[in-house]
Amino acid sequence: MRAFRIAYDGRPFHGFQRQPDVPTVEGRIFSALQNLGVADEKPTGYAAAGRTDAGVSAVGQTVAFECPDWLTPAAFNSELPGSIRAWASADAPDHFHATHHAEYREYVYHCYAPDADLERARAALDVLRGENDFHNLTTDEQNTIRELRGEVRREDGYLVFRLRAGGFVRGMVRRIVSLVQAVATGDSDVAKVERVLGPEPIDGPEGIAAAPAYPLVLADVAYSELDFSVDERAAASARAVFELLRAERATRGRVASEVERRIE
């Protein structure tokens, strides 16, 4: 059994989990393993750390399965598209399960909010931290109690959230961001956060919509029993891919600024 760290740009994909007729990260992973002769379809013992939504990116996604010793991250990348890169790996015990054995998952969200008040954001997040029932921040109908840790800081015009839990229910991170942003901009107050954590359902106009997916990154998944080794060639390939993406998006931003500046 071997575990691989996978980084990907989530914007070209309809989420992580394989689906018929649409491109997904997991679908591309399975295709790569088929082309490499590792598996006919789903590899033996396969599991993934999590199922990110459409548009969500990752650097700490982890998949594990039985494979030959020659399958290094660099070899894996030879059949993966450039937007998906394996960059580290670890030997795993036979009983290992990438979903169930994760100690925690950490997400980072870059929320553009130049008018937000950082202290109000922190006050809202303080209420959400600890063990709570997040039933009003998910579409899931059961198993909604989670213990949340996290912080929010300001970087230029952004509120940067770093949120950690043993697991997150569906849509929880993006709804937390949306709720905290509303408090930070004065559209809601901290009392709204307390109501959201209460037993009564909050929906309709009072419900919390999810923030956009593309600023969200699955940053880390921790396992006490794994010792990952970085494949330097694969990691260099991954850095090159994301440096190119960063440059392309920075250029688009400059073009948009030029157009905005010239509109009078």
MOMO-V886117 format. One record per residue. RES is the residue in one letter. OMEGA is omega in whole degrees, -180 to 180 (NA if undefined). Layout:
BEGIN
[[RES	OMEGA] [RES	OMEGA]]
END
This chain:
BEGIN
[[M	180] [R	179] [A	-179] [F	169] [R	-177] [I	173] [A	177] [Y	170] [D	-172] [G	-172] [R	179] [P	-169] [F	177] [H	-179] [G	-179] [F	-170] [Q	180] [R	177] [Q	177] [P	168] [D	176] [V	-179] [P	175] [T	180] [V	-179] [E	177] [G	179] [R	177] [I	180] [F	178] [S	179] [A	-180] [L	175] [Q	-180] [N	179] [L	-179] [G	-179] [V	-178] [A	176] [D	178] [E	178] [K	-177] [P	177] [T	178] [G	-173] [Y	169] [A	178] [A	-177] [A	-177] [G	-179] [R	180] [T	-179] [D	176] [A	178] [G	-179] [V	179] [S	-178] [A	167] [V	-178] [G	177] [Q	-177] [T	173] [V	-180] [A	-178] [F	176] [E	-178] [C	178] [P	-177] [D	-176] [W	-178] [L	173] [T	174] [P	179] [A	178] [A	177] [F	-177] [N	-178] [S	179] [E	178] [L	174] [P	-176] [G	-179] [S	176] [I	-177] [R	166] [A	-176] [W	177] [A	180] [S	180] [A	170] [D	-178] [A	177] [P	-175] [D	-177] [H	-171] [F	177] [H	-172] [A	178] [T	-169] [H	-175] [H	177] [A	178] [E	175] [Y	173] [R	-179] [E	178] [Y	174] [V	-180] [Y	178] [H	-175] [C	179] [Y	-176] [A	-176] [P	-179] [D	-176] [A	177] [D	-175] [L	-178] [E	176] [R	177] [A	-180] [R	178] [A	179] [A	-179] [L	177] [D	-180] [V	-176] [L	-178] [R	-178] [G	-178] [E	-178] [N	173] [D	-175] [F	-175] [H	178] [N	-180] [L	-180] [T	172] [T	176] [D	-176] [E	178] [Q	179] [N	-174] [T	177] [I	-179] [R	173] [E	-173] [L	168] [R	179] [G	179] [E	174] [V	179] [R	178] [R	172] [E	-175] [D	-179] [G	-174] [Y	160] [L	-178] [V	-180] [F	170] [R	-173] [L	-175] [R	176] [A	175] [G	175] [G	-180] [F	174] [V	-173] [R	176] [G	-172] [M	-176] [V	-176] [R	176] [R	173] [I	179] [V	-179] [S	-179] [L	-179] [V	178] [Q	180] [A	177] [V	-176] [A	180] [T	178] [G	179] [D	176] [S	177] [D	-178] [V	178] [A	177] [K	178] [V	179] [E	178] [R	179] [V	-180] [L	179] [G	-175] [P	-176] [E	177] [P	176] [I	-178] [D	-177] [G	-179] [P	-180] [E	-178] [G	-177] [I	177] [A	179] [A	173] [A	-180] [P	-174] [A	-167] [Y	177] [P	-175] [L	180] [V	168] [L	-169] [A	-175] [D	169] [V	-172] [A	177] [Y	-178] [S	-174] [E	-179] [L	176] [D	-175] [F	175] [S	-179] [V	173] [D	-171] [E	179] [R	179] [A	180] [A	177] [A	177] [S	-180] [A	179] [R	-180] [A	179] [V	-175] [F	172] [E	177] [L	177] [L	180] [R	-179] [A	180] [E	-178] [R	176] [A	179] [T	177] [R	178] [G	178] [R	178] [V	179] [A	178] [S	178] [E	179] [V	179] [E	-177] [R	-174] [R	177] [I	-177] [E	NA]]
END
